[in-house]
Structure formats: C-alpha cells, structure tokens
Amino acid sequence: MKYAWVFFGLLFVALGLINGCASREHTVLKLAHGLDPSHPVHRAMVFMAERVAEKSEGRLEVEIYPSEQLGSEQQCVELLQIGSLAMTKVSAAILEGFTDNYKVLGLPYIFRSKEHAFNVLDGEIGEEFLNSTEKFWIKGLCFYDAGSRSFYTLKRPIESPADLTGLKIRVMKSQTAMELVSAMGGSPTPVSWGELYTALQSGVVDGAENNPPSFYTSRHYEVCKYYSINEHTMVPDVLIISTRVWNKLTEQEQHWLSEAIRESVEVERRYWAESEAEALQRVIDAGVEINYPDKGPFEERVQRLYDSYKNDPEIYSLIQRIKAVQY
C-alpha cells in the first residue's frame, strides 16, 4: 500500500508538470476533500471555484474532487505537502500534528459563541494560525464554519458526563479530541471518517461527535438514534494549499484566488446556518431523539485540560488572548 501511494503521488506530480508546461495562460489547481457534495463546505468551495474562473476569465481554474475521490483526509494532506495536490480541506484538529498552537482550537468551550469564534478566526490570531504551518509546505487560506460538535450515540442519550462512562466514542486523530473525551469519562477511539458508519453499525464504537450537517449527510443518524447537543467544541475547517503550488502562482493568480476565498467564507457561513437547521429537522423526522443537556457539568470536567497548559507559556498566552477577544 505504501508503494502504491508513492506511485500515486509521482503520477500526480507528472500530471501537474504536464499541465504547467502546457500553457502558463491556463493554470489548473486540483482541490480534493472527503465531504459529500451536498455539504455546505463543499458548496462554498464550488462557489469559490466559480468566482476564481470569473475573476480570471478562465485563466485560473479550480477542479474539485469530493467524497475522498483522491484519498482520505490524511492522504490528501500528504499529497499536498509534496505538491502533487494543490488544495484540500481539513479539520483544524488535523493540523495539530504540525503545530501545537492548533490544539487550542480544539479545546472545549474555548469559544463563548459563534460570533466570538468568527472574531478570533477573522482577525490577527486567525492569520497567525493560517501562517503557522508554512514550514511544513502547508499554507492556510481561510477558516470555514464547521459548527459545534456534539455527541451522538447508539444506545442512550448523553445527559451528563457520567453517561459517557464505558462508551467508546469515535474521535478524529487528534490528541486534544482524545483528551477531551477522556476527561468527560468516555473512551476515545480514533476511526477514519470513511470507516465510521461501519464502525457504528457493527458496534466497534458506541458513538461519535460531530456537527448536525455532518451527522445528517454521513447518514450516521440511521444507526445512532440519540443526538445530545452539548456543543463541546467549535473546531473550524481550514482550506489549505501546498506552498510548493502557491509559490509558483503569479501575484495576479494569488490575488484572484485570495479574493474568491474571502467571498466564499461569507457564503459558507450562510450555507452552514441553513444546512444546520435543515439537518436537525431531517434527523428528527428520521426518528432521532435530540436533547440539550446542561453544559455546566461538561465544562467542569474539562477544566483540567486548560490547567495542563499553565506550564506552557506560549500556548497558555494564546488561550488568554482568545478569551480576551470581544464579540
């Protein structure tokens, strides 16, 4: 399998070189991700691609490959780092593997509201995050709203942290996500997104945590009939580009792309709000029981995650800066 991916990567490089040599008047950027085409983030990226084509009058094109057509989230990141893939969308949690600062965005209840999150991510702090991975050949372009993550389970609703005791909860491959579930009393179990439906169906895990649109579009509601809206995190999605690709773009191409991306952020937030309301209604119609537990006990259980950073001045300072942002 390892050699297959090496071959796959080299093939992408070759294709990229062919495209690049064919004509500098027409540049094609391949963007791959794992989301369903109905997902609001995918739809926003389609809008971005359309705006890029309009602004450049067809000289710059973004081709989008959804639903893991070109590989899993991790595989897309690896292809991006070697320049075989231009762009991808990842959860901010995935970028923890490159810089510790991204762990902060996965801390439970770090954002007091959606408005607070937007003010942080759209400002100076957000720009610092986007630039922090460039030494790993990854350039952040923007943050997309990914809503709030809450627990959904097979056998019982989560009314308090005690209800997580003994449950295997799927998490992303993120140290912060694993520590969060552990602090709340559950057993964190990393499973790739593409394998999660089967893992839930077969009982490999007892539940997972994610936002309403992802819960709905993944069809996880077919097996998990309890959705407990405790909104423990607001981990954003990040649109990233290979620095190897970015640095080869002309200033004009970079400008077209950056402008279109900024416009897509506002569109995505509108799509997200609409999609979230629709997703909740759809899962209710499908027989899912939704409850809204008191967030207080959950916040108390995860306080130790904040205390653990007191010995790390850089991270602890970043936490305080985020909390100080007005909204």
Buried (B, 14 or more C-beta within 10 A) or exposed (E): EEEEEEEBBEEBBEEBEEBBEEEEEEBBBBBBBBBBEEBBBBBBBBBBBEBBBEBBEEBBBBEBBBBBEBBBBBBBBBBBBBBBBBBBBBBBBBBBBBBBBBBBBBBBBBBEEBEBBBBBBBEEBBEEBBEBBBEBBBBBBBBBBBBBBBBBBBEBBBBBBEBBEEBBBBBBBBBBBBBBBBBBBBBBBEBBBEEBBEBBEEEBBBBBBBBBBBBBBBEBBBBBBBBBBBBBBBBBBBBBBBBBBBEBBEEEBBEBBEBBBBBBBEBBBEBBBEBBEBBBEBBEEEEBEBEEBEBEBBBEBBEEBBEEBEEEEEBBEBBEBBEEBEE
